[in-house]
Amino acid sequence: MPPYLLLSFLLGGIYGALFHFWQGKTIRDLVIYFLTGIIGFGLGQALGNLLELNIFLIGPLHIVEATLVSWLSLFMMKWLKV
């Protein structure tokens, strides 16, 4: 597994776990937020590649774009009350 892929899963999972500790209540919320953080991070990475934004890169990883989309997806998940 490439290191940047491992870092993507790690950061997305951490964002989901942090959001759960701040807003979550049940173990179900933890799983949902954990997965949402990872998926949102991946979507942000894809968006950064598509728009060719190079704000802050770690290797091929678009940290800023991926982080923003990950947190946006977490807030949307909370707003939708899934």
PDB file of N, CA, C and O in Angstrom:
ATOM      1  N   MET A   1       0.856  -1.173   0.000  1.00  0.00           N
ATOM      2  CA  MET A   1       0.000   0.000   0.000  1.00  0.00           C
ATOM      3  C   MET A   1       0.908   1.243   0.000  1.00  0.00           C
ATOM      4  O   MET A   1       1.796   1.362   0.844  1.00  0.00           O
ATOM      5  N   PRO A   2       0.686   2.151  -0.931  1.00  0.00           N
ATOM      6  CA  PRO A   2       1.503   3.378  -0.959  1.00  0.00           C
ATOM      7  C   PRO A   2       1.296   4.225   0.295  1.00  0.00           C
ATOM      8  O   PRO A   2       0.191   4.274   0.835  1.00  0.00           O
ATOM      9  N   PRO A   3       2.337   4.882   0.754  1.00  0.00           N
ATOM     10  CA  PRO A   3       2.238   5.677   1.990  1.00  0.00           C
ATOM     11  C   PRO A   3       1.181   6.779   1.927  1.00  0.00           C
ATOM     12  O   PRO A   3       0.511   7.040   2.926  1.00  0.00           O
ATOM     13  N   TYR A   4       1.019   7.428   0.775  1.00  0.00           N
ATOM     14  CA  TYR A   4       0.025   8.494   0.687  1.00  0.00           C
ATOM     15  C   TYR A   4      -1.392   7.951   0.810  1.00  0.00           C
ATOM     16  O   TYR A   4      -2.276   8.652   1.303  1.00  0.00           O
ATOM     17  N   LEU A   5      -1.622   6.727   0.375  1.00  0.00           N
ATOM     18  CA  LEU A   5      -2.940   6.113   0.525  1.00  0.00           C
ATOM     19  C   LEU A   5      -3.216   5.796   1.989  1.00  0.00           C
ATOM     20  O   LEU A   5      -4.327   6.005   2.477  1.00  0.00           O
ATOM     21  N   LEU A   6      -2.223   5.300   2.673  1.00  0.00           N
ATOM     22  CA  LEU A   6      -2.343   5.038   4.102  1.00  0.00           C
ATOM     23  C   LEU A   6      -2.605   6.338   4.868  1.00  0.00           C
ATOM     24  O   LEU A   6      -3.433   6.368   5.779  1.00  0.00           O
ATOM     25  N   LEU A   7      -1.900   7.407   4.496  1.00  0.00           N
ATOM     26  CA  LEU A   7      -2.111   8.705   5.127  1.00  0.00           C
ATOM     27  C   LEU A   7      -3.528   9.225   4.865  1.00  0.00           C
ATOM     28  O   LEU A   7      -4.128   9.858   5.733  1.00  0.00           O
ATOM     29  N   SER A   8      -4.055   8.960   3.677  1.00  0.00           N
ATOM     30  CA  SER A   8      -5.427   9.371   3.349  1.00  0.00           C
ATOM     31  C   SER A   8      -6.438   8.692   4.261  1.00  0.00           C
ATOM     32  O   SER A   8      -7.319   9.349   4.814  1.00  0.00           O
ATOM     33  N   PHE A   9      -6.313   7.380   4.420  1.00  0.00           N
ATOM     34  CA  PHE A   9      -7.219   6.645   5.301  1.00  0.00           C
ATOM     35  C   PHE A   9      -7.072   7.107   6.750  1.00  0.00           C
ATOM     36  O   PHE A   9      -8.058   7.250   7.472  1.00  0.00           O
ATOM     37  N   LEU A  10      -5.841   7.333   7.156  1.00  0.00           N
ATOM     38  CA  LEU A  10      -5.572   7.758   8.522  1.00  0.00           C
ATOM     39  C   LEU A  10      -6.181   9.131   8.815  1.00  0.00           C
ATOM     40  O   LEU A  10      -6.866   9.298   9.824  1.00  0.00           O
ATOM     41  N   LEU A  11      -5.940  10.109   7.948  1.00  0.00           N
ATOM     42  CA  LEU A  11      -6.476  11.447   8.171  1.00  0.00           C
ATOM     43  C   LEU A  11      -8.002  11.472   8.083  1.00  0.00           C
ATOM     44  O   LEU A  11      -8.661  12.094   8.916  1.00  0.00           O
ATOM     45  N   GLY A  12      -8.559  10.806   7.087  1.00  0.00           N
ATOM     46  CA  GLY A  12     -10.021  10.744   6.974  1.00  0.00           C
ATOM     47  C   GLY A  12     -10.657  10.092   8.188  1.00  0.00           C
ATOM     48  O   GLY A  12     -11.687  10.557   8.676  1.00  0.00           O
ATOM     49  N   GLY A  13     -10.050   9.018   8.679  1.00  0.00           N
ATOM     50  CA  GLY A  13     -10.559   8.347   9.871  1.00  0.00           C
ATOM     51  C   GLY A  13     -10.431   9.204  11.122  1.00  0.00           C
ATOM     52  O   GLY A  13     -11.327   9.221  11.966  1.00  0.00           O
ATOM     53  N   ILE A  14      -9.317   9.914  11.236  1.00  0.00           N
ATOM     54  CA  ILE A  14      -9.130  10.799  12.388  1.00  0.00           C
ATOM     55  C   ILE A  14     -10.165  11.917  12.370  1.00  0.00           C
ATOM     56  O   ILE A  14     -10.739  12.248  13.408  1.00  0.00           O
ATOM     57  N   TYR A  15     -10.407  12.501  11.196  1.00  0.00           N
ATOM     58  CA  TYR A  15     -11.407  13.559  11.101  1.00  0.00           C
ATOM     59  C   TYR A  15     -12.785  13.035  11.508  1.00  0.00           C
ATOM     60  O   TYR A  15     -13.522  13.714  12.222  1.00  0.00           O
ATOM     61  N   GLY A  16     -13.132  11.828  11.055  1.00  0.00           N
ATOM     62  CA  GLY A  16     -14.409  11.238  11.428  1.00  0.00           C
ATOM     63  C   GLY A  16     -14.506  10.967  12.920  1.00  0.00           C
ATOM     64  O   GLY A  16     -15.546  11.209  13.533  1.00  0.00           O
ATOM     65  N   ALA A  17     -13.424  10.466  13.504  1.00  0.00           N
ATOM     66  CA  ALA A  17     -13.426  10.183  14.940  1.00  0.00           C
ATOM     67  C   ALA A  17     -13.510  11.470  15.763  1.00  0.00           C
ATOM     68  O   ALA A  17     -14.230  11.524  16.760  1.00  0.00           O
ATOM     69  N   LEU A  18     -12.783  12.496  15.352  1.00  0.00           N
ATOM     70  CA  LEU A  18     -12.861  13.778  16.055  1.00  0.00           C
ATOM     71  C   LEU A  18     -14.259  14.370  15.981  1.00  0.00           C
ATOM     72  O   LEU A  18     -14.766  14.914  16.961  1.00  0.00           O
ATOM     73  N   PHE A  19     -14.875  14.259  14.814  1.00  0.00           N
ATOM     74  CA  PHE A  19     -16.231  14.778  14.668  1.00  0.00           C
ATOM     75  C   PHE A  19     -17.203  14.002  15.552  1.00  0.00           C
ATOM     76  O   PHE A  19     -18.122  14.577  16.135  1.00  0.00           O
ATOM     77  N   HIS A  20     -16.991  12.698  15.644  1.00  0.00           N
ATOM     78  CA  HIS A  20     -17.848  11.888  16.525  1.00  0.00           C
ATOM     79  C   HIS A  20     -17.690  12.299  17.985  1.00  0.00           C
ATOM     80  O   HIS A  20     -18.687  12.421  18.698  1.00  0.00           O
ATOM     81  N   PHE A  21     -16.476  12.512  18.436  1.00  0.00           N
ATOM     82  CA  PHE A  21     -16.259  12.907  19.827  1.00  0.00           C
ATOM     83  C   PHE A  21     -16.861  14.268  20.126  1.00  0.00           C
ATOM     84  O   PHE A  21     -17.198  14.569  21.271  1.00  0.00           O
ATOM     85  N   TRP A  22     -16.994  15.090  19.094  1.00  0.00           N
ATOM     86  CA  TRP A  22     -17.575  16.415  19.259  1.00  0.00           C
ATOM     87  C   TRP A  22     -19.098  16.385  19.130  1.00  0.00           C
ATOM     88  O   TRP A  22     -19.789  17.046  19.905  1.00  0.00           O
ATOM     89  N   GLN A  23     -19.634  15.632  18.167  1.00  0.00           N
ATOM     90  CA  GLN A  23     -21.062  15.673  17.855  1.00  0.00           C
ATOM     91  C   GLN A  23     -21.790  14.332  18.004  1.00  0.00           C
ATOM     92  O   GLN A  23     -23.018  14.320  18.096  1.00  0.00           O
ATOM     93  N   GLY A  24     -21.081  13.224  18.031  1.00  0.00           N
ATOM     94  CA  GLY A  24     -21.730  11.915  18.024  1.00  0.00           C
ATOM     95  C   GLY A  24     -22.213  11.474  19.389  1.00  0.00           C
ATOM     96  O   GLY A  24     -21.809  12.004  20.425  1.00  0.00           O
ATOM     97  N   LYS A  25     -23.091  10.486  19.354  1.00  0.00           N
ATOM     98  CA  LYS A  25     -23.642   9.970  20.601  1.00  0.00           C
ATOM     99  C   LYS A  25     -23.514   8.450  20.713  1.00  0.00           C
ATOM    100  O   LYS A  25     -23.229   7.930  21.792  1.00  0.00           O
ATOM    101  N   THR A  26     -23.718   7.752  19.627  1.00  0.00           N
ATOM    102  CA  THR A  26     -23.742   6.297  19.680  1.00  0.00           C
ATOM    103  C   THR A  26     -22.578   5.706  18.893  1.00  0.00           C
ATOM    104  O   THR A  26     -21.871   6.416  18.179  1.00  0.00           O
ATOM    105  N   ILE A  27     -22.393   4.408  19.033  1.00  0.00           N
ATOM    106  CA  ILE A  27     -21.356   3.713  18.272  1.00  0.00           C
ATOM    107  C   ILE A  27     -21.712   3.718  16.785  1.00  0.00           C
ATOM    108  O   ILE A  27     -20.828   3.703  15.929  1.00  0.00           O
ATOM    109  N   ARG A  28     -22.999   3.740  16.489  1.00  0.00           N
ATOM    110  CA  ARG A  28     -23.453   3.845  15.093  1.00  0.00           C
ATOM    111  C   ARG A  28     -22.976   5.159  14.483  1.00  0.00           C
ATOM    112  O   ARG A  28     -22.542   5.191  13.331  1.00  0.00           O
ATOM    113  N   ASP A  29     -23.056   6.235  15.247  1.00  0.00           N
ATOM    114  CA  ASP A  29     -22.567   7.530  14.783  1.00  0.00           C
ATOM    115  C   ASP A  29     -21.072   7.473  14.488  1.00  0.00           C
ATOM    116  O   ASP A  29     -20.609   8.048  13.502  1.00  0.00           O
ATOM    117  N   LEU A  30     -20.320   6.784  15.336  1.00  0.00           N
ATOM    118  CA  LEU A  30     -18.879   6.659  15.132  1.00  0.00           C
ATOM    119  C   LEU A  30     -18.578   5.996  13.796  1.00  0.00           C
ATOM    120  O   LEU A  30     -17.729   6.472  13.042  1.00  0.00           O
ATOM    121  N   VAL A  31     -19.264   4.907  13.501  1.00  0.00           N
ATOM    122  CA  VAL A  31     -19.035   4.192  12.247  1.00  0.00           C
ATOM    123  C   VAL A  31     -19.400   5.075  11.057  1.00  0.00           C
ATOM    124  O   VAL A  31     -18.655   5.143  10.080  1.00  0.00           O
ATOM    125  N   ILE A  32     -20.537   5.745  11.139  1.00  0.00           N
ATOM    126  CA  ILE A  32     -20.982   6.607  10.041  1.00  0.00           C
ATOM    127  C   ILE A  32     -20.008   7.757   9.825  1.00  0.00           C
ATOM    128  O   ILE A  32     -19.630   8.043   8.689  1.00  0.00           O
ATOM    129  N   TYR A  33     -19.601   8.417  10.896  1.00  0.00           N
ATOM    130  CA  TYR A  33     -18.687   9.543  10.758  1.00  0.00           C
ATOM    131  C   TYR A  33     -17.292   9.098  10.317  1.00  0.00           C
ATOM    132  O   TYR A  33     -16.624   9.797   9.555  1.00  0.00           O
ATOM    133  N   PHE A  34     -16.863   7.951  10.791  1.00  0.00           N
ATOM    134  CA  PHE A  34     -15.561   7.419  10.388  1.00  0.00           C
ATOM    135  C   PHE A  34     -15.531   7.175   8.880  1.00  0.00           C
ATOM    136  O   PHE A  34     -14.600   7.595   8.192  1.00  0.00           O
ATOM    137  N   LEU A  35     -16.552   6.497   8.381  1.00  0.00           N
ATOM    138  CA  LEU A  35     -16.621   6.221   6.941  1.00  0.00           C
ATOM    139  C   LEU A  35     -16.832   7.490   6.128  1.00  0.00           C
ATOM    140  O   LEU A  35     -16.260   7.641   5.049  1.00  0.00           O
ATOM    141  N   THR A  36     -17.648   8.397   6.641  1.00  0.00           N
ATOM    142  CA  THR A  36     -17.887   9.661   5.949  1.00  0.00           C
ATOM    143  C   THR A  36     -16.599  10.470   5.855  1.00  0.00           C
ATOM    144  O   THR A  36     -16.327  11.075   4.818  1.00  0.00           O
ATOM    145  N   GLY A  37     -15.811  10.490   6.910  1.00  0.00           N
ATOM    146  CA  GLY A  37     -14.537  11.206   6.882  1.00  0.00           C
ATOM    147  C   GLY A  37     -13.597  10.656   5.822  1.00  0.00           C
ATOM    148  O   GLY A  37     -12.950  11.421   5.106  1.00  0.00           O
ATOM    149  N   ILE A  38     -13.520   9.341   5.717  1.00  0.00           N
ATOM    150  CA  ILE A  38     -12.643   8.710   4.730  1.00  0.00           C
ATOM    151  C   ILE A  38     -13.158   8.953   3.314  1.00  0.00           C
ATOM    152  O   ILE A  38     -12.382   9.302   2.425  1.00  0.00           O
ATOM    153  N   ILE A  39     -14.449   8.773   3.099  1.00  0.00           N
ATOM    154  CA  ILE A  39     -15.019   8.988   1.770  1.00  0.00           C
ATOM    155  C   ILE A  39     -14.901  10.455   1.365  1.00  0.00           C
ATOM    156  O   ILE A  39     -14.550  10.758   0.224  1.00  0.00           O
ATOM    157  N   GLY A  40     -15.190  11.363   2.288  1.00  0.00           N
ATOM    158  CA  GLY A  40     -15.052  12.786   1.999  1.00  0.00           C
ATOM    159  C   GLY A  40     -13.615  13.161   1.674  1.00  0.00           C
ATOM    160  O   GLY A  40     -13.371  13.982   0.790  1.00  0.00           O
ATOM    161  N   PHE A  41     -12.668  12.567   2.380  1.00  0.00           N
ATOM    162  CA  PHE A  41     -11.255  12.835   2.103  1.00  0.00           C
ATOM    163  C   PHE A  41     -10.899  12.365   0.698  1.00  0.00           C
ATOM    164  O   PHE A  41     -10.178  13.048  -0.029  1.00  0.00           O
ATOM    165  N   GLY A  42     -11.403  11.208   0.327  1.00  0.00           N
ATOM    166  CA  GLY A  42     -11.148  10.698  -1.025  1.00  0.00           C
ATOM    167  C   GLY A  42     -11.773  11.571  -2.103  1.00  0.00           C
ATOM    168  O   GLY A  42     -11.172  11.800  -3.153  1.00  0.00           O
ATOM    169  N   LEU A  43     -12.982  12.058  -1.841  1.00  0.00           N
ATOM    170  CA  LEU A  43     -13.630  12.955  -2.799  1.00  0.00           C
ATOM    171  C   LEU A  43     -12.872  14.276  -2.911  1.00  0.00           C
ATOM    172  O   LEU A  43     -12.743  14.829  -4.003  1.00  0.00           O
ATOM    173  N   GLY A  44     -12.380  14.773  -1.804  1.00  0.00           N
ATOM    174  CA  GLY A  44     -11.574  15.992  -1.824  1.00  0.00           C
ATOM    175  C   GLY A  44     -10.272  15.807  -2.591  1.00  0.00           C
ATOM    176  O   GLY A  44      -9.821  16.710  -3.296  1.00  0.00           O
ATOM    177  N   GLN A  45      -9.680  14.644  -2.450  1.00  0.00           N
ATOM    178  CA  GLN A  45      -8.464  14.327  -3.202  1.00  0.00           C
ATOM    179  C   GLN A  45      -8.771  14.300  -4.695  1.00  0.00           C
ATOM    180  O   GLN A  45      -8.018  14.849  -5.500  1.00  0.00           O
ATOM    181  N   ALA A  46      -9.862  13.670  -5.056  1.00  0.00           N
ATOM    182  CA  ALA A  46     -10.254  13.622  -6.474  1.00  0.00           C
ATOM    183  C   ALA A  46     -10.540  15.025  -7.004  1.00  0.00           C
ATOM    184  O   ALA A  46     -10.167  15.351  -8.131  1.00  0.00           O
ATOM    185  N   LEU A  47     -11.193  15.844  -6.206  1.00  0.00           N
ATOM    186  CA  LEU A  47     -11.488  17.215  -6.609  1.00  0.00           C
ATOM    187  C   LEU A  47     -10.196  18.017  -6.780  1.00  0.00           C
ATOM    188  O   LEU A  47     -10.067  18.784  -7.734  1.00  0.00           O
ATOM    189  N   GLY A  48      -9.263  17.849  -5.882  1.00  0.00           N
ATOM    190  CA  GLY A  48      -7.973  18.518  -6.007  1.00  0.00           C
ATOM    191  C   GLY A  48      -7.229  18.102  -7.265  1.00  0.00           C
ATOM    192  O   GLY A  48      -6.602  18.934  -7.921  1.00  0.00           O
ATOM    193  N   ASN A  49      -7.294  16.814  -7.609  1.00  0.00           N
ATOM    194  CA  ASN A  49      -6.676  16.341  -8.849  1.00  0.00           C
ATOM    195  C   ASN A  49      -7.383  16.901 -10.069  1.00  0.00           C
ATOM    196  O   ASN A  49      -6.739  17.299 -11.040  1.00  0.00           O
ATOM    197  N   LEU A  50      -8.698  16.931 -10.020  1.00  0.00           N
ATOM    198  CA  LEU A  50      -9.485  17.406 -11.158  1.00  0.00           C
ATOM    199  C   LEU A  50      -9.252  18.891 -11.424  1.00  0.00           C
ATOM    200  O   LEU A  50      -9.086  19.302 -12.573  1.00  0.00           O
ATOM    201  N   LEU A  51      -9.241  19.694 -10.362  1.00  0.00           N
ATOM    202  CA  LEU A  51      -9.066  21.138 -10.508  1.00  0.00           C
ATOM    203  C   LEU A  51      -7.602  21.555 -10.589  1.00  0.00           C
ATOM    204  O   LEU A  51      -7.295  22.720 -10.843  1.00  0.00           O
ATOM    205  N   GLU A  52      -6.698  20.593 -10.370  1.00  0.00           N
ATOM    206  CA  GLU A  52      -5.259  20.827 -10.389  1.00  0.00           C
ATOM    207  C   GLU A  52      -4.848  21.948  -9.438  1.00  0.00           C
ATOM    208  O   GLU A  52      -4.005  22.782  -9.769  1.00  0.00           O
ATOM    209  N   LEU A  53      -5.453  21.951  -8.258  1.00  0.00           N
ATOM    210  CA  LEU A  53      -5.090  22.908  -7.221  1.00  0.00           C
ATOM    211  C   LEU A  53      -3.896  22.346  -6.451  1.00  0.00           C
ATOM    212  O   LEU A  53      -3.920  21.198  -6.007  1.00  0.00           O
ATOM    213  N   ASN A  54      -2.879  23.144  -6.300  1.00  0.00           N
ATOM    214  CA  ASN A  54      -1.672  22.693  -5.606  1.00  0.00           C
ATOM    215  C   ASN A  54      -1.381  23.601  -4.425  1.00  0.00           C
ATOM    216  O   ASN A  54      -0.297  24.173  -4.323  1.00  0.00           O
ATOM    217  N   ILE A  55      -2.357  23.729  -3.533  1.00  0.00           N
ATOM    218  CA  ILE A  55      -2.199  24.609  -2.386  1.00  0.00           C
ATOM    219  C   ILE A  55      -1.158  24.044  -1.426  1.00  0.00           C
ATOM    220  O   ILE A  55      -0.201  24.735  -1.076  1.00  0.00           O
ATOM    221  N   PHE A  56      -1.331  22.827  -1.008  1.00  0.00           N
ATOM    222  CA  PHE A  56      -0.382  22.177  -0.109  1.00  0.00           C
ATOM    223  C   PHE A  56      -0.419  20.695  -0.423  1.00  0.00           C
ATOM    224  O   PHE A  56      -1.442  20.038  -0.229  1.00  0.00           O
ATOM    225  N   LEU A  57       0.673  20.177  -0.899  1.00  0.00           N
ATOM    226  CA  LEU A  57       0.751  18.774  -1.284  1.00  0.00           C
ATOM    227  C   LEU A  57       1.724  18.029  -0.383  1.00  0.00           C
ATOM    228  O   LEU A  57       2.768  18.552   0.007  1.00  0.00           O
ATOM    229  N   ILE A  58       1.355  16.796  -0.065  1.00  0.00           N
ATOM    230  CA  ILE A  58       2.290  15.850   0.535  1.00  0.00           C
ATOM    231  C   ILE A  58       2.370  14.709  -0.468  1.00  0.00           C
ATOM    232  O   ILE A  58       1.488  13.852  -0.521  1.00  0.00           O
ATOM    233  N   GLY A  59       3.417  14.707  -1.250  1.00  0.00           N
ATOM    234  CA  GLY A  59       3.503  13.783  -2.367  1.00  0.00           C
ATOM    235  C   GLY A  59       2.377  14.129  -3.344  1.00  0.00           C
ATOM    236  O   GLY A  59       2.234  15.288  -3.734  1.00  0.00           O
ATOM    237  N   PRO A  60       1.582  13.143  -3.741  1.00  0.00           N
ATOM    238  CA  PRO A  60       0.452  13.434  -4.626  1.00  0.00           C
ATOM    239  C   PRO A  60      -0.836  13.790  -3.871  1.00  0.00           C
ATOM    240  O   PRO A  60      -1.893  13.946  -4.484  1.00  0.00           O
ATOM    241  N   LEU A  61      -0.747  13.916  -2.564  1.00  0.00           N
ATOM    242  CA  LEU A  61      -1.925  14.098  -1.722  1.00  0.00           C
ATOM    243  C   LEU A  61      -2.256  15.577  -1.538  1.00  0.00           C
ATOM    244  O   LEU A  61      -1.427  16.354  -1.062  1.00  0.00           O
ATOM    245  N   HIS A  62      -3.475  15.958  -1.920  1.00  0.00           N
ATOM    246  CA  HIS A  62      -3.972  17.327  -1.779  1.00  0.00           C
ATOM    247  C   HIS A  62      -4.583  17.473  -0.380  1.00  0.00           C
ATOM    248  O   HIS A  62      -5.776  17.236  -0.191  1.00  0.00           O
ATOM    249  N   ILE A  63      -3.776  17.856   0.574  1.00  0.00           N
ATOM    250  CA  ILE A  63      -4.195  17.883   1.976  1.00  0.00           C
ATOM    251  C   ILE A  63      -5.304  18.903   2.222  1.00  0.00           C
ATOM    252  O   ILE A  63      -6.308  18.567   2.849  1.00  0.00           O
ATOM    253  N   VAL A  64      -5.151  20.128   1.749  1.00  0.00           N
ATOM    254  CA  VAL A  64      -6.117  21.186   2.040  1.00  0.00           C
ATOM    255  C   VAL A  64      -7.480  20.871   1.431  1.00  0.00           C
ATOM    256  O   VAL A  64      -8.501  20.931   2.115  1.00  0.00           O
ATOM    257  N   GLU A  65      -7.491  20.537   0.152  1.00  0.00           N
ATOM    258  CA  GLU A  65      -8.750  20.254  -0.520  1.00  0.00           C
ATOM    259  C   GLU A  65      -9.452  19.044   0.092  1.00  0.00           C
ATOM    260  O   GLU A  65     -10.661  19.067   0.320  1.00  0.00           O
ATOM    261  N   ALA A  66      -8.680  17.989   0.356  1.00  0.00           N
ATOM    262  CA  ALA A  66      -9.256  16.774   0.920  1.00  0.00           C
ATOM    263  C   ALA A  66      -9.788  17.013   2.328  1.00  0.00           C
ATOM    264  O   ALA A  66     -10.846  16.497   2.687  1.00  0.00           O
ATOM    265  N   THR A  67      -9.066  17.787   3.123  1.00  0.00           N
ATOM    266  CA  THR A  67      -9.516  18.090   4.476  1.00  0.00           C
ATOM    267  C   THR A  67     -10.807  18.901   4.452  1.00  0.00           C
ATOM    268  O   THR A  67     -11.738  18.612   5.204  1.00  0.00           O
ATOM    269  N   LEU A  68     -10.865  19.908   3.597  1.00  0.00           N
ATOM    270  CA  LEU A  68     -12.073  20.736   3.511  1.00  0.00           C
ATOM    271  C   LEU A  68     -13.296  19.931   3.092  1.00  0.00           C
ATOM    272  O   LEU A  68     -14.368  20.081   3.679  1.00  0.00           O
ATOM    273  N   VAL A  69     -13.146  19.086   2.093  1.00  0.00           N
ATOM    274  CA  VAL A  69     -14.284  18.284   1.636  1.00  0.00           C
ATOM    275  C   VAL A  69     -14.663  17.236   2.681  1.00  0.00           C
ATOM    276  O   VAL A  69     -15.844  16.935   2.853  1.00  0.00           O
ATOM    277  N   SER A  70     -13.687  16.687   3.370  1.00  0.00           N
ATOM    278  CA  SER A  70     -13.980  15.718   4.417  1.00  0.00           C
ATOM    279  C   SER A  70     -14.831  16.352   5.515  1.00  0.00           C
ATOM    280  O   SER A  70     -15.854  15.790   5.908  1.00  0.00           O
ATOM    281  N   TRP A  71     -14.411  17.527   6.016  1.00  0.00           N
ATOM    282  CA  TRP A  71     -15.181  18.204   7.066  1.00  0.00           C
ATOM    283  C   TRP A  71     -16.540  18.662   6.545  1.00  0.00           C
ATOM    284  O   TRP A  71     -17.535  18.592   7.267  1.00  0.00           O
ATOM    285  N   LEU A  72     -16.590  19.124   5.309  1.00  0.00           N
ATOM    286  CA  LEU A  72     -17.874  19.522   4.727  1.00  0.00           C
ATOM    287  C   LEU A  72     -18.826  18.327   4.669  1.00  0.00           C
ATOM    288  O   LEU A  72     -20.011  18.460   4.975  1.00  0.00           O
ATOM    289  N   SER A  73     -18.313  17.169   4.280  1.00  0.00           N
ATOM    290  CA  SER A  73     -19.161  15.978   4.225  1.00  0.00           C
ATOM    291  C   SER A  73     -19.616  15.548   5.622  1.00  0.00           C
ATOM    292  O   SER A  73     -20.735  15.062   5.780  1.00  0.00           O
ATOM    293  N   LEU A  74     -18.769  15.720   6.630  1.00  0.00           N
ATOM    294  CA  LEU A  74     -19.159  15.382   8.003  1.00  0.00           C
ATOM    295  C   LEU A  74     -20.277  16.304   8.493  1.00  0.00           C
ATOM    296  O   LEU A  74     -21.243  15.845   9.102  1.00  0.00           O
ATOM    297  N   PHE A  75     -20.142  17.608   8.224  1.00  0.00           N
ATOM    298  CA  PHE A  75     -21.198  18.539   8.625  1.00  0.00           C
ATOM    299  C   PHE A  75     -22.493  18.274   7.860  1.00  0.00           C
ATOM    300  O   PHE A  75     -23.581  18.403   8.421  1.00  0.00           O
ATOM    301  N   MET A  76     -22.383  17.904   6.579  1.00  0.00           N
ATOM    302  CA  MET A  76     -23.587  17.573   5.809  1.00  0.00           C
ATOM    303  C   MET A  76     -24.258  16.324   6.364  1.00  0.00           C
ATOM    304  O   MET A  76     -25.486  16.253   6.420  1.00  0.00           O
ATOM    305  N   MET A  77     -23.472  15.350   6.769  1.00  0.00           N
ATOM    306  CA  MET A  77     -24.025  14.125   7.340  1.00  0.00           C
ATOM    307  C   MET A  77     -24.758  14.438   8.641  1.00  0.00           C
ATOM    308  O   MET A  77     -25.830  13.888   8.896  1.00  0.00           O
ATOM    309  N   LYS A  78     -24.193  15.311   9.460  1.00  0.00           N
ATOM    310  CA  LYS A  78     -24.846  15.724  10.705  1.00  0.00           C
ATOM    311  C   LYS A  78     -26.132  16.482  10.407  1.00  0.00           C
ATOM    312  O   LYS A  78     -27.149  16.265  11.065  1.00  0.00           O
ATOM    313  N   TRP A  79     -26.091  17.379   9.410  1.00  0.00           N
ATOM    314  CA  TRP A  79     -27.251  18.181   9.031  1.00  0.00           C
ATOM    315  C   TRP A  79     -28.372  17.295   8.495  1.00  0.00           C
ATOM    316  O   TRP A  79     -29.545  17.542   8.772  1.00  0.00           O
ATOM    317  N   LEU A  80     -28.014  16.267   7.729  1.00  0.00           N
ATOM    318  CA  LEU A  80     -29.015  15.345   7.180  1.00  0.00           C
ATOM    319  C   LEU A  80     -29.537  14.374   8.238  1.00  0.00           C
ATOM    320  O   LEU A  80     -30.549  13.706   8.026  1.00  0.00           O
ATOM    321  N   LYS A  81     -28.850  14.299   9.369  1.00  0.00           N
ATOM    322  CA  LYS A  81     -29.244  13.427  10.489  1.00  0.00           C
ATOM    323  C   LYS A  81     -29.377  11.973  10.083  1.00  0.00           C
ATOM    324  O   LYS A  81     -30.364  11.311  10.403  1.00  0.00           O
ATOM    325  N   VAL A  82     -28.386  11.492   9.383  1.00  0.00           N
ATOM    326  CA  VAL A  82     -28.394  10.095   8.926  1.00  0.00           C
ATOM    327  C   VAL A  82     -28.026   9.185  10.059  1.00  0.00           C
ATOM    328  O   VAL A  82     -27.975   7.968   9.882  1.00  0.00           O
TER     329      VAL A  82
END
